[in-house]
Amino acid sequence: MAGRLLRRRAAAAAGIYLSIALGFAGSVVAARIFSTEMLGFFALVVASTGFFQALLDLTIEEALIKYGFRYIEREDWGRLRRLFRQAFAFKLVGAVLGGVALLVLAAFAKTVFGHAELRLPLAIGAAIPLLQAPEGIAVVPLVLRGRYDVRGGFLALSMTLRLAAIAVGAGFGLAWTIAAMAVAQGIASLAVGIAGRRAFDGFPKTPARPLGEEAREIVRFVLQSSGATGAVSLRSTLTPIVLGIASTPTQVGYFRVAQSPQQGFNAVSAPIRLVMLTEQTRDWEQGNRARVFAGIRRYTLLATLGSAVLLPVLLVFMPDLVRLVFEAKNLGAVTAARIVVIAGAVQFVVGWSKTFAVTAGRPQWRIWTHELGWQVISPPVDAATGIDSRVRALAAAVESSIQSGSVDPARVYIAGRGDAVASVFYAISRMPDLWAAGVALGGSPKAALDSNRIFAANSTLVPLLWIAADDSRAMAEKLTAARLNLEWHPLEPQPAAGGFNTASLIQWLARHKRDAFPISIDCETNSPTFARCYWVQPTKFDASERNDVLASTRIPGGTGAALDLGAFEFKVDDPGPGVLVTSLPAKYNGPLKNGDRLMALDGKPLASARELLELLEKFTEEKPATVTVQRGKERVRVETRITLPRRDSGVTARVQAQYLPAEKEIQIISRTITEMRVTVAPQWIPASLVWNGLSLENLEEAGCWVLAVQKELLHAEKCK
């Protein structure tokens, strides 16, 4: 995976460096063929085209990247499709407005610039915004798929066509040059459009659905982004226009030459910024903010060091550089070029800020809850860490937030989607008294069930909403039949009336509150570490202390059969073909690589991840197995084994307790428990207490009590 990522980065850098070199070559060719005055005319037409295109052609690409990554993280393919459709429509409207503005400027070229010969080139240039609009949309699917290397290649193609247009057209005059550039842009947009369409078709095909409550947020983002781009256009393209109005075309030509150092700095930072935009936006949406800020610090340090070395050299040798590249006729640009190179160095150092505005956002659940002022707690725990350790880390983070006063203990919810769904089921069963409710989107609880540690009793007071594909219905029916407190709904591509969207899901959670002292509780565990049960805390156990009144509520899992390929992650909901390896632990030394696809098991093709799970469920004993792995264009045969997990002991501890207000009595029934801590609520005092038929009269004080059975007598004392 690291090698492929490095190759993509290198290819993207090569493509962008080449494209900017070709763009710079186009400026050099124009400067050498045209006179300085004609170069000024050329610069005016190019600047006017760029100015109105950036100002009126809504810069919606940033919104597509930002919200595209968001919807991919949510697997909200319907909204992704609607986003692209609306973006394309807005893009075309903006392009048309830009073209109309250029036609108006062409009509008044004599009045504005004092040169009627600019009318035809400006009128021809009005076609460029419309021809370039599809390219802007088409590159986004490539970026969303991490294929900035392909994007770099198309940039190089576009600038190659542009250079050819300038080289061929300049000999015939300015109007022919602009016409050739328009044709080149049309060809480039067609090529990028075909590639972008193929990349977009790779996303799951679901019906487009309304953007809903996020539409307003996206519109705000587009307007802000367009405003920021407009400000940039004022700085980079309006200056030649104003200079052309106030001065002569020759001065505009000099200014065009003087802008070359800034193009050089942009050439150095452009591929880095493209990689940063893609990877940091994805990292931010996945919650890896530390990685984003580390990348910014690294970029700033290297850019500062590079500028400190290059800037003095460029300032000293600027006359020689202008004479060598643009010929002596353009030496009048030297002073302006020195000023521009200083500004370019500053922009180079802060170049990260151009992508960070798009990157910054609220990942996953933060996106959905921030308007409510909810806090999202996600402790940084290595995915390779055992599930029990991750649950304890989450519980510790929640309890720390409760103690600090930043979280209401009555409104703590657990949520997960995709691969994290099994962890939601598991955490509720391990520590039920921490949560008010839970929600699981997609995925499967199979891994949790296979642990043999899911107890229906523990969900009694923790309702769980599971929204998943229709093929999960049988699993949901099995869980509800086992008396798990589960509400299941099919995942609809477009929620119908009464269905679940983001708002209704949050509302469902908000309806539930955790009671610190519920009058009736029921918990079961197989581990002293996970023995909390609201106001009862078992502390000592004895397997011989049986109580047949309390049967086990353990929900049996499947066989738990797995491939002995080392720990690897995959998405249960991935449609296939095969099973995509999405992540491997840092110290993984097995035969798989990130991006591999498991295509067959013992010669039987695997259509999807769910099919693999169903196939593994049929194995009841360990045996050798062969897996066919697709690695790029190569198919690899991997010899492995089917393994079965070590099951936990069948002995568990269970406690049922309730407070009876009419009788002023606390009743406790337990199995395999010989000592416990009971916290009595103030409103229950005075009360009597009965534990497995042994009575303790006249409990006069609220708070924590230690209860123990010694020689068939119930002993009680206040907790120390």
CORZI-V185828 format. One line per field, one symbol per residue. ss: DSSP state (H for helix, E for strand, - for the rest). psi: psi as a letter, one per 20 degrees, with the letter a starting at -180 (. if undefined). burial: + if it has 24 or more other ideal C-beta (glycine too) atoms within 12 Angstrom, else -. Layout:
ss: ???
psi: ???
burial: ???
//
This chain:
ss: -HHHHHHHHHHHHHHHHHHHHHHHHHHHHHHHH--HHHHHHHHHHHHHHHHHHHHH----HHHHHHHHHHHHHH--HHHHHHHHHHHHHHHHHHHHHHHHHHHHHHH-HHHHH----HHHHHHHHHHHHHHHHHHHHHHHHHHH---HHHHHHHHHHHHHHHHHHHHHHHHH-HHHHHHHHHHHHHHHHHHHHHHHHHHHH----------HHHHHHHHHHHHHHHHHHHHHHHHH-HHHHHHHHH--HHHHHHHHHH-HHHHHHHHHHHHHHHHHHHHHHHHHH---HHHHHHHHHHHHHHHHHHHHHHHHHHHH-HHHHHHHHH-HHHHHHHHHHHHHHHHHHHHHH---HHHHHHH----HHHHHHHHH--------------HHHHHHHHHHHHHHHHHH----HHH-EEEEEHHHHHHHHHHHHH-HHH--EEEEE----HHHHH----EHHHH---EEEEEE-HHHHHHHHHHHH----EEEEE-----------HHHHHHHHH---------EEEEEE--HHH-EE--EEEEEE------------E-------EE----EE---------EE--EE------------EEEEE--EE---HHHHHHHH------EEEEEEEEE--EEEEEEEEEE---------EEEEEEEE----EEEEEEE-EEEEEEEE-HHH--EEEEE--EEEEEE---EEEEEEEE--EEEEEE--
psi: ghgggghgggggggggggghghghhghggghhgqrhghhggghgggggghghghghopmihghggghghghghikmhghgghghghggghggghgggggghhgghghkggggijohiigghhhgiihgghhighghhhighgghjjliggghghgggghghgghgghghhiirgghghghhggghggghgghggghggghiiqpnqqqqqiciiggggggggggghgghggghhghhhghgghhghbrhghhgghgghighhhghhhgighghggggghhgggghjjmhghghghgggggghhggghhghghghggjgghgggggjqhijiiigghhhghhghhgghghkhhhhhhhhgpaoqdhhhiihhijqpponqnpphiqqhhhhghgggggghghghijipoiilpqpqqqchighhggghghgmhjhqhrqppobaqjghghiikkophhijgjnqppoorqhiigggghgghhjkpmpopqqophoprpiapagghghhggiipqpphmqipqoqqqjphhmjqmdjpnphqqohimqoihnrqjpopabhjqrpmjrpqqqphipiaqaopohqqqhkpkairqpiqpohqolioqohrhhhgghghiipiqqqqrpppponcjqpppppaqpqqqpqqqiprqqppqqpoghilppppprpkpiqqppopqhiiqqqrppolipqoqloiprapqppqoolkqpqpqqq.
burial: -------++-+++-++++++++++++++++++++-+++++++++++++++++++++++++++++++++++++++++++++++++-+++-+++-++++++-+++-++--+---+-+-+++++++++++++++++++++++++++++++++++++++++++++++++++-++---++-+++++++++++++-+++-++--++--+-----+-++-+--++--++--++--++-++--++++++-+++---+++++++++++++++++++++++++++++++++++++++-+--+--++--++--+--++--++--+---+--++--+++--+++++-+++-++++++-+++-+++++++++++++++++++----+++++--------++-++++++-++--+-----+-+-+++++++++++++++++++++++++++++++++++++++++++++++++++++++++++--+--++-++--+-++++++-+-+-+----+++-+++-++--+-+--+++++++++++--++++++++++-+---+-+--+-++++-+++++++++-++++++++++-+++++++-------+++++++++++---+-+++++++++--+-----+-+++++------+-+-+---------++++++++-----+++++++++++++++++--+--++++++---+--+-----+++++----+-+----
//
